[in-house]
Amino acid sequence: MLNNLRPYLGRITDPIASRIRINPNYVTLAGFVIALAAGYAFAMKNLFLGGLLIALSGFMDIIDGAIARKNSKTTKFGGFLDSTLDRFSDAFILIGITYGGFINWLNGMLALHASLSVSYVRARAEGEGVPCSIGVAERAERLLILMLGAFLGSVFGDFVMEIAIILVIILGYFTVIQRIYYSWKMMSHG
């Protein structure tokens, strides 16, 4: 859903990206390191810093692709690296939130499973030739929910992060179902 805003975000990111002359893979790696720091901040029970680092990591994830496109540096490996490190980033953030005690371990594992399943179903569909970037809770939406949960939780209490995680679980699995159904329709009736 938030991917629909990409053309509008491009008006902001493209001018920045066209001035940055470094390899976009370095920006991807920097975003990953920031996501690791977010996971660590959550593990150390700092919701506000964790939320801030999710926002910064998300910005890096937006800008790396813009740098690649604006400077004609898109590569298959760059896309592969970005997608792979996104999964690791998601995992470390959710592990940090769980370790920090903001949520119970079962909800942490369900949120991790839902998040990875959303990406896996898309990858499998696309491996079968079905473009599958549909659904209510793609990565950007899940990170936005976690970021807002962290910021609001730092003000109103840890229970807000529990609510955010439950939203990630429900919307994540709903997105998996949407993608499976969409892929089935495309592969069966195609």
C-alpha positions in Angstrom: 0.0 0.0 0.0 2.7 2.5 0.9 4.6 1.5 -2.2 1.8 3.4 -4.1 3.4 6.6 -2.6 6.8 5.8 -4.3 6.2 8.3 -7.2 5.5 11.1 -4.7 8.5 10.1 -2.5 10.6 10.1 -5.7 10.1 13.9 -5.8 11.9 14.1 -2.5 14.4 11.3 -2.9 15.4 11.6 -6.5 17.1 15.0 -6.1 19.0 13.7 -3.1 19.9 10.5 -4.8 21.2 12.1 -7.9 23.8 14.0 -5.8 25.0 11.0 -4.0 27.9 9.3 -5.8 28.5 6.2 -3.7 27.7 2.6 -4.5 24.1 2.0 -3.5 25.1 -1.3 -1.9 27.0 0.7 0.7 23.8 2.5 1.5 22.0 -0.8 1.8 24.7 -2.1 4.2 24.5 1.1 6.2 20.7 0.7 6.5 21.3 -2.9 7.7 23.7 -1.7 10.4 21.2 0.9 11.5 18.5 -1.8 11.7 20.9 -3.9 13.8 21.3 -0.9 16.1 17.5 -0.6 16.3 17.3 -4.2 17.4 20.0 -3.6 20.0 18.2 -0.4 21.2 15.0 -2.4 21.7 16.9 -5.2 23.5 18.2 -2.5 25.8 14.6 -1.4 26.5 14.9 1.9 24.6 11.6 2.2 22.6 12.2 5.8 21.4 15.7 5.1 20.1 14.6 1.9 18.5 11.7 3.7 16.7 14.1 6.5 15.6 16.6 3.9 14.2 13.8 2.1 12.3 12.9 5.4 10.7 16.5 6.0 9.7 16.9 2.5 8.4 13.7 2.8 6.4 15.0 6.0 4.9 18.2 4.3 3.9 16.1 1.5 2.3 14.3 4.1 0.2 17.3 6.1 -0.8 19.5 3.1 -1.8 17.1 2.2 -4.6 16.8 5.8 -5.7 20.6 6.1 -5.8 20.8 3.0 -8.0 18.1 4.2 -10.4 19.2 7.8 -10.7 22.8 6.9 -11.2 22.2 3.9 -13.5 23.7 1.5 -11.0 20.9 -1.0 -10.6 22.2 -4.6 -10.6 20.7 -8.0 -9.9 23.1 -8.4 -7.0 22.0 -5.0 -5.5 18.4 -6.1 -5.6 19.3 -9.5 -4.1 21.4 -7.9 -1.4 18.7 -5.4 -0.5 16.0 -8.0 -0.2 18.2 -10.4 1.8 19.3 -7.7 4.3 15.7 -6.5 4.6 14.8 -10.0 6.0 17.8 -10.0 8.4 16.9 -6.4 9.5 13.3 -7.4 10.2 14.4 -10.4 12.2 16.9 -8.5 14.3 14.3 -5.7 15.0 11.7 -8.2 16.1 14.2 -10.3 18.1 15.3 -7.0 19.9 11.7 -6.1 20.7 11.1 -9.6 22.1 14.3 -9.7 24.0 13.6 -6.3 25.5 10.5 -7.7 27.1 8.0 -5.5 25.3 6.1 -8.5 24.0 5.9 -12.2 24.9 8.1 -14.6 23.0 5.2 -16.3 21.3 4.0 -13.0 19.7 7.6 -12.2 18.8 7.9 -15.5 17.0 4.6 -15.1 15.3 5.4 -11.6 14.1 8.8 -12.9 12.8 7.1 -15.8 11.0 4.4 -13.6 9.5 6.9 -11.0 8.3 9.2 -13.7 6.7 6.2 -15.5 5.2 5.0 -12.3 3.5 8.3 -12.0 1.7 8.6 -15.8 1.0 5.2 -16.0 -0.6 6.1 -13.1 -2.9 9.4 -14.6 -3.8 7.8 -18.0 -4.6 5.1 -16.4 -6.7 7.6 -14.3 -8.6 9.7 -17.4 -9.1 6.7 -18.9 -10.9 6.4 -15.8 -13.0 3.6 -14.0 -11.1 4.4 -10.5 -10.0 3.1 -10.3 -6.4 3.6 -7.0 -4.7 0.1 -6.9 -3.3 -1.3 -6.9 0.2 -2.2 -4.7 3.1 1.1 -5.2 5.0 4.1 -5.1 2.9 7.4 -4.4 4.6 7.0 -0.6 4.7 3.6 -0.9 6.5 5.0 -3.4 9.0 8.0 -1.1 9.8 5.7 1.9 10.1 3.5 0.0 12.6 6.6 -0.9 14.6 8.0 2.6 14.5 4.7 4.1 15.6 4.4 1.4 18.3 7.8 2.3 19.6 7.3 6.1 19.6 3.8 5.8 21.2 5.0 3.1 23.6 7.8 5.3 24.8 5.1 7.8 25.9 2.1 5.7 26.9 3.7 2.4 28.0 4.9 -0.9 26.7 1.4 -2.2 26.0 1.4 -0.1 22.8 4.2 -2.2 21.4 2.2 -5.3 22.2 -0.7 -3.8 20.2 1.6 -3.0 17.3 3.1 -6.5 17.2 -0.4 -8.0 17.2 -1.3 -5.7 14.3 1.9 -6.9 12.5 0.9 -10.5 13.1 -2.7 -10.1 11.9 -2.0 -7.9 8.9 1.1 -10.0 8.0 -0.9 -13.3 7.9 -3.7 -11.5 6.1 -1.2 -10.4 3.4 0.1 -13.9 3.1 -3.5 -15.1 2.4 -4.0 -12.3 -0.1 -0.8 -13.2 -1.9 -1.6 -16.9 -2.0 -5.1 -16.3 -3.3 -3.8 -13.8 -5.9 -1.1 -16.2 -7.0 -3.6 -19.1 -7.2 -5.9 -17.0 -9.4 -3.0 -15.9 -11.7 -1.5 -19.4 -12.0 -4.9 -21.2 -12.4 -6.7 -18.7 -14.5 -3.9 -16.8 -15.8 
